């Protein structure tokens, strides 16, 4: 039986060799070099221009292993450098700080580099999107601040505020909301906090 299994594997490899080398392999499954990870930033993000002068941001993340994966000592985490290319990542630079959790969507890549100890392979994640995650304690404090500010509003203004936020028309925001938008625009996290508070108040 073992000879039959071995023969079948060899036949499969030979029959599908051209398919595996073909760029269209797995095309029916979509993009197969696609990575989504949640990790904690180990080093503050750094800004570098590429050789062509385009922005590049780099930072290190630790990705904890889930219980179903082999345990790793001394720390059961995997470590990667995340590379972000393009102007769209520049506004995130001040938010990508040590200790913050982030969600990274991108692709896996590796390259060989020369070090004093010889040539080695570096594993990296090229980012298509990076989403900083607020600390839960900060999230609770933000909700409390929003609740205090919204306490000044009569019920009809709260309803107008909800409709303005859901409709996306910032010009309809009440005057008092400027305490939460010092530059005239609500930060996305503040907007979400307002909607959370309004939802709780309506329950």
TAMO-V739415 format. One record per pair of residues at least 24 apart in sequence whose ideal C-beta (glycine too) atoms are under 7 Angstrom apart, sorted by the first residue. I is the first residue (numbers start at 1). GAP is how many residues later the second one is. If there is no record, write none. Layout:
# TAMO-V739415
i=I gap=GAP
i=I gap=GAP
This chain:
# TAMO-V739415
i=33 gap=74
i=33 gap=75
i=34 gap=73
i=35 gap=71
i=35 gap=72
i=35 gap=73
i=35 gap=90
i=36 gap=69
i=37 gap=26
i=37 gap=67
i=37 gap=88
i=38 gap=63
i=38 gap=65
i=39 gap=24
i=39 gap=63
i=39 gap=65
i=40 gap=59
i=40 gap=61
i=41 gap=55
i=41 gap=56
i=41 gap=57
i=41 gap=58
i=41 gap=59
i=41 gap=61
i=42 gap=56
i=43 gap=55
i=44 gap=53
i=44 gap=54
i=45 gap=48
i=45 gap=51
i=47 gap=46
i=54 gap=31
i=54 gap=32
i=55 gap=31
i=55 gap=32
i=55 gap=34
i=55 gap=35
i=56 gap=27
i=56 gap=28
i=56 gap=29
i=57 gap=27
i=57 gap=32
i=57 gap=36
i=58 gap=24
i=58 gap=25
i=59 gap=37
i=61 gap=41
i=80 gap=43
i=80 gap=44
i=80 gap=45
i=81 gap=43
i=82 gap=43
i=82 gap=45
i=83 gap=41
i=83 gap=43
i=83 gap=44
i=84 gap=43
i=84 gap=46
i=89 gap=41
i=92 gap=38
i=92 gap=40
i=95 gap=37
i=96 gap=36
i=100 gap=32
i=101 gap=32
i=102 gap=28
i=102 gap=29
i=102 gap=30
i=102 gap=31
i=103 gap=28
i=103 gap=30
i=104 gap=26
i=105 gap=24
i=134 gap=55
i=142 gap=47
i=142 gap=51
i=143 gap=50
i=143 gap=53
i=143 gap=54
i=146 gap=34
i=146 gap=47
i=146 gap=48
i=146 gap=51
i=147 gap=50
i=149 gap=27
i=149 gap=30
i=149 gap=31
i=150 gap=47
i=152 gap=24
i=158 gap=40
i=162 gap=36
i=165 gap=26
i=165 gap=29
i=165 gap=30
